[in-house]
């Protein structure tokens, strides 16, 4: 995993206990270097669910379809909100974005003609190498990534806040990526997107100005919403 200093090899694992008699491997690098910095229950639940689902799928090098994650019964139960049956969808999406921003996961878009599918890989050195080769066409994607019968094009996808920053403000440095990751934890996605749009509208193209907008909305409330 990108921000992990320990080995990413499958041997560097401990067991994630599920039910009596069941377990799934978790990289020690995730437990040592990433878990201490996670503050969002959505990110923690999604990350642990991913290791469980990867174990079921065959290991750390397997891709997971987005629908496999979103429809996972145990994950939906862990992130449900009483009285709101659709709430897990938004919470799972937030957890996935945070895990991508932190470097635990890589999100891929597999597209062929008008067909499009989204998959996730564990962010390990071996998987990063495979993805680079798939993007350049030097390696055929696994059959599960094919939305139709022909080999698809593969591209990595980032959280929307990252894309908007790059499109409207400038290159994404590691420092800015860390700051955006923290904002994803602290604010709703639409707030970040709207704050970026407002910064561009006023020609104040800096993350510092975006942060100031978000802080003002948090302390004073937004005039354009009742939430």
C-alpha positions as CSV (number, residue, x, y, z in Angstrom):
1,X,0.0,0.0,0.0
2,X,1.3,3.4,-1.0
3,X,1.7,4.9,2.5
4,X,2.8,1.7,4.2
5,X,6.3,1.3,5.2
6,X,6.1,-2.4,5.9
7,X,6.1,-5.2,3.5
8,X,3.0,-5.5,1.2
9,X,3.6,-9.2,0.6
10,X,0.7,-11.5,1.4
11,X,2.9,-13.2,4.0
12,X,3.0,-10.0,6.1
13,X,-0.5,-10.5,7.5
14,X,-2.6,-11.2,10.6
15,X,-6.0,-12.8,10.7
16,X,-9.2,-10.8,10.6
17,X,-11.7,-12.8,12.7
18,X,-15.1,-13.0,11.1
19,X,-17.2,-15.7,12.7
20,X,-16.1,-18.6,14.9
21,X,-13.7,-20.7,12.7
22,X,-13.4,-18.0,10.0
23,X,-10.6,-15.5,9.3
24,X,-9.2,-13.3,6.6
25,X,-5.6,-12.0,6.2
26,X,-4.9,-8.3,6.7
27,X,-1.4,-6.8,5.7
28,X,0.5,-5.7,8.8
29,X,1.5,-2.6,6.9
30,X,-2.2,-1.6,6.9
31,X,-2.5,-2.2,10.7
32,X,0.8,-0.4,11.5
33,X,0.9,2.5,9.1
34,X,-2.7,3.2,8.1
35,X,-5.1,2.2,10.8
36,X,-3.7,4.8,13.4
37,X,-4.5,7.7,11.0
38,X,-8.1,6.5,10.1
39,X,-10.7,8.6,11.9
40,X,-13.7,7.8,9.8
41,X,-15.9,4.7,10.7
42,X,-16.9,4.6,7.0
43,X,-13.3,4.2,5.9
44,X,-12.5,1.6,8.6
45,X,-15.5,-0.5,7.8
46,X,-15.0,-0.4,4.0
47,X,-11.3,-1.2,4.4
48,X,-11.9,-4.2,6.6
49,X,-14.7,-5.4,4.3
50,X,-12.3,-5.2,1.4
51,X,-9.8,-7.6,3.0
52,X,-12.6,-10.0,3.7
53,X,-14.0,-9.8,0.2
54,X,-10.5,-10.1,-1.3
55,X,-9.9,-13.2,0.7
56,X,-13.1,-14.7,-0.6
57,X,-12.2,-13.7,-4.2
58,X,-8.9,-15.4,-4.1
59,X,-6.3,-13.0,-2.6
60,X,-4.8,-9.5,-2.5
61,X,-4.1,-9.4,-6.3
62,X,-7.7,-9.9,-7.3
63,X,-10.0,-7.0,-8.5
64,X,-13.3,-6.4,-6.8
65,X,-16.3,-5.1,-8.7
66,X,-17.9,-2.0,-7.2
67,X,-21.3,-3.7,-7.0
68,X,-19.7,-6.5,-5.0
69,X,-18.7,-4.0,-2.3
70,X,-21.8,-1.9,-2.3
71,X,-24.1,-4.9,-2.1
72,X,-22.1,-6.7,0.6
73,X,-24.6,-7.6,3.3
74,X,-22.2,-7.4,6.3
75,X,-20.9,-4.0,5.2
76,X,-24.3,-2.5,4.6
77,X,-25.4,-3.7,8.0
78,X,-22.4,-2.1,9.7
79,X,-23.0,1.2,8.0
80,X,-26.8,1.4,8.0
81,X,-28.6,4.2,9.7
82,X,-31.9,3.5,11.4
83,X,-34.9,4.8,9.4
84,X,-32.8,5.3,6.3
85,X,-32.5,2.1,4.2
86,X,-30.5,3.9,1.5
87,X,-28.0,5.5,3.9
88,X,-25.4,2.7,3.5
89,X,-24.8,3.6,-0.2
90,X,-23.6,7.1,0.6
91,X,-21.5,5.9,3.5
92,X,-19.9,3.1,1.5
93,X,-19.1,5.6,-1.3
94,X,-17.5,7.9,1.3
95,X,-15.4,5.1,2.8
96,X,-14.2,4.1,-0.7
97,X,-13.1,7.6,-1.6
98,X,-11.3,7.9,1.7
99,X,-9.5,4.6,1.2
100,X,-8.4,5.7,-2.3
101,X,-7.3,9.1,-1.0
102,X,-5.2,7.5,1.7
103,X,-3.6,5.0,-0.7
104,X,-5.2,1.8,0.5
105,X,-7.1,1.1,-2.7
106,X,-6.9,1.9,-6.4
107,X,-10.1,2.5,-8.4
108,X,-10.2,1.4,-12.0
109,X,-12.6,2.2,-14.8
110,X,-12.9,-0.5,-17.4
111,X,-14.6,0.7,-20.6
112,X,-15.4,-0.7,-24.0
113,X,-17.5,1.2,-26.4
114,X,-20.5,2.5,-24.4
115,X,-20.0,-0.1,-21.6
116,X,-18.3,0.9,-18.4
117,X,-17.5,-0.9,-15.1
118,X,-15.7,0.1,-11.9
119,X,-13.3,-2.2,-10.0
120,X,-11.0,-1.8,-7.0
121,X,-7.6,-3.2,-6.4
122,X,-5.5,-3.3,-3.2
123,X,-2.8,-0.7,-3.7
124,X,0.3,-3.0,-3.6
125,X,3.5,-2.7,-5.7
126,X,2.5,-5.8,-7.6
127,X,-0.9,-4.5,-8.4
128,X,0.4,-1.0,-9.4
129,X,2.8,-2.7,-11.9
130,X,0.0,-4.7,-13.4
131,X,-2.3,-1.7,-13.7
132,X,0.3,0.4,-15.4
133,X,0.8,-2.5,-18.0
134,X,-3.0,-2.8,-18.4
135,X,-3.3,1.0,-19.1
136,X,-0.6,0.8,-21.8
137,X,-2.0,-2.3,-23.3
138,X,1.1,-4.4,-22.5
139,X,-1.0,-6.7,-20.3
140,X,-4.5,-8.0,-21.0
141,X,-6.9,-7.2,-18.2
142,X,-8.3,-10.1,-16.2
143,X,-11.5,-11.4,-17.9
144,X,-13.6,-10.2,-14.9
145,X,-12.7,-6.6,-15.9
146,X,-14.2,-6.9,-19.4
147,X,-17.6,-5.2,-19.6
148,X,-18.2,-6.9,-22.9
149,X,-16.5,-9.5,-25.1
150,X,-13.6,-7.3,-26.4
151,X,-10.6,-6.2,-24.3
152,X,-11.5,-2.9,-22.6
153,X,-9.4,0.2,-22.0
154,X,-8.3,0.6,-18.4
155,X,-7.8,3.9,-16.5
156,X,-7.3,4.8,-12.9
157,X,-10.0,7.0,-11.3
158,X,-9.5,9.3,-8.3
159,X,-12.0,10.8,-5.9
160,X,-14.0,13.6,-7.5
161,X,-12.4,16.3,-5.3
162,X,-9.0,15.4,-6.6
163,X,-10.2,15.5,-10.2
164,X,-11.8,18.9,-9.7
165,X,-8.7,20.3,-8.1
166,X,-6.5,19.2,-11.0
167,X,-9.0,20.5,-13.6
168,X,-9.5,23.9,-12.0
169,X,-6.6,24.8,-9.8
170,X,-3.4,22.9,-10.6
171,X,-1.3,19.8,-10.3
172,X,-2.0,17.6,-7.3
173,X,1.1,17.5,-5.0
174,X,1.4,15.1,-2.1
175,X,0.8,17.9,0.4
176,X,-2.4,19.0,-1.3
177,X,-3.5,15.4,-1.7
178,X,-3.2,15.0,2.1
179,X,-5.1,18.2,2.8
180,X,-7.9,17.2,0.4
181,X,-8.0,13.7,2.0
182,X,-8.6,15.4,5.4
183,X,-11.3,17.6,3.9
184,X,-13.1,14.5,2.5
185,X,-13.2,13.2,6.1
186,X,-14.5,16.4,7.6
187,X,-17.0,17.8,5.0
188,X,-19.8,16.4,2.7
189,X,-18.7,15.8,-0.9
190,X,-21.0,18.4,-2.3
191,X,-19.5,21.1,0.0
192,X,-16.0,20.4,-1.3
193,X,-17.2,20.5,-4.9
194,X,-19.2,23.7,-4.3
195,X,-16.3,25.3,-2.5
196,X,-13.9,24.5,-5.4
197,X,-16.5,26.0,-7.8
198,X,-16.8,29.1,-5.7
199,X,-13.0,29.6,-5.5
200,X,-12.8,29.3,-9.3
201,X,-15.7,31.7,-9.8
202,X,-13.9,34.3,-7.7
203,X,-10.6,33.5,-9.4
204,X,-9.0,32.5,-6.1
205,X,-7.5,29.3,-7.3
206,X,-5.8,27.9,-4.2
207,X,-6.6,25.1,-1.8
208,X,-6.1,27.6,1.1
209,X,-9.1,29.6,-0.2
210,X,-11.2,26.5,-0.6
211,X,-10.4,25.6,3.0
212,X,-11.4,29.0,4.2
213,X,-14.8,28.7,2.4
214,X,-15.4,25.3,4.0
215,X,-14.5,26.5,7.5
216,X,-16.8,29.5,7.1
217,X,-19.7,27.3,6.0
218,X,-19.0,25.0,9.0
219,X,-19.0,27.8,11.5
220,X,-21.6,30.1,10.0
221,X,-23.8,27.8,8.0
222,X,-24.5,27.8,4.3
223,X,-27.1,30.3,3.1
224,X,-28.1,28.1,0.1
225,X,-29.0,25.0,2.1
226,X,-31.1,24.0,5.0
227,X,-28.8,21.2,5.9
